[in-house]
Amino acid sequence: MNEFQVIKTKGEYEPWWFFEDWQSDIEASFTYTEKTEAMTKYLEMARELVGTYPHHAAKKTVLLATWSEDETQYCEECDDDIQTFHGLILFQNGKVYEPTTEEKVLYFSFLEREIEEST
């Protein structure tokens, strides 16, 4: 049986940097057995993040980072303010989901347009 997870993160790195402690940045996690339910949740959350934060970037289609230059956090190690990123990840069976070409067009093309328009 397949397990799909939609994970929302908030931290000092974009969600594609799976550093050792990346899971400490998880704000919310949703688990589904049906891919369509996971896709629906991912897209709902992606639209909300893209609508809320003026800057966006994506890797591998399902790793989304959003941010506002005004939102930073102080890093004691760096002795400086660093950017805060709001991320979204879609996993299948514990690995980053790889959408098919059809799924990219059907589900994720709006993200590509939003990202292109914001750059």
C-alpha angles and dihedrals in degrees: 000000000000122000120202124194130193109199127190117201137186121192150101095291136058112257095253092069101087097189119174094270099035092122090067086071093061112120098173138003129193123191126202138172092203117072093210091057091050092047091049092051092045093051093046091053093042092054090050093050094045089048093049103043124051097215127062140173133172137196127192087003095270101059104085127181123188129178149160119223088225093063112081138145130214116253112205093194091052095036087221144088115268132196120267115222128200109208140189127199133184115206132186115198092341096311131097106273116246109210120212120245089258092051091050090056096039101042111014107036091095089062092052090051092048092050093047092049093050095053 
